Amino acid sequence: QPLLADPTETQFSILKYTNNSRLEGTIGGSWEAFDAKRANGSTVRIGIHAGVFTLLRKTGPTFPLEMTAFLFGLHTDVQQGHFSGRFEFAHVSAHLADGFSDPVRRPFTYSREYFTFYGAYSWHWLRVYSSLRLSNHAIPNIKRWRLQIGSEAVTRSLLGEKARMYAAYDLRIFNALGTVTNLTAHLGILFHSPSGSGLRAAIVGHSGRSEHGQFFDVRDQYIGLGLFLDL
């Protein structure tokens, strides 16, 4: 299941900042090519995930595209009872787009490959998780490592069997011209099927640096309204 408050999760979403004119849009998801249940009750899944992350600027009736980032990864998931884990290898690159108008900042090569190990524990309405990410290749030579912790709480039925409230936070610590701490939090409502797919709407808060590669050195704080489609 996707990490609800992780802004780097591959998903379909749109997020409007309320404190400036920018919007974020993402297109992507995760697809399993192999799914097997073992005799001990554990489940193993192997698949791919991919996404396109965009940053746009609202200018009157138009939305110039400022930045795009592309991600492609391979993953293996294991679940045993309340515990789940993931190992993934992924590539990401980020590029300025033709709608970017800053006369000072110029595009540069932003590319990296990394390995990530996730672990999570789910119990009824609560999930806690953590991860460790190590880059084997990075241009520029930043974000060589990342530590992540987070939690999610989902209420029981609110407005029917599928509608529920949720709260989530995601904390990421990494190296980008010094040690950086990014915190993202959600408070919203979700309409999910028993399998975990469906729609979410949330108030989103973010504090720290930008999550977009071309702006990794830019301070980024915002409150926004987001709509998320979980596959």
Salt bridges, closest charged atoms under 4 A:
GLU24 OE2 - HIS212 NE2 3.54
GLU32 OE2 - HIS75 NE2 2.57
ASP35 OD2 - ARG45 NE 3.13
GLU66 OE1 - ARG22 NE 2.99
GLU66 OE2 - ARG57 NH1 2.61
ASP77 OD1 - ARG86 NE 2.66
GLU88 OE1 - HIS49 NE2 3.45
GLU88 OE1 - ARG86 NH1 3.66
GLU88 OE2 - ARG133 NH2 3.67
GLU113 OE2 - HIS91 ND1 2.44
GLU113 OE1 - HIS137 ND1 2.82
GLU152 OE1 - ARG127 NH2 2.88
ASP170 OD1 - ARG172 NH1 2.45
GLU211 OE2 - ARG172 NH2 2.72
ASP217 OD1 - ARG105 NH2 3.15
ASP230 OD2 - HIS192 NE2 2.79
ASP230 OD2 - ARG200 NE 2.72
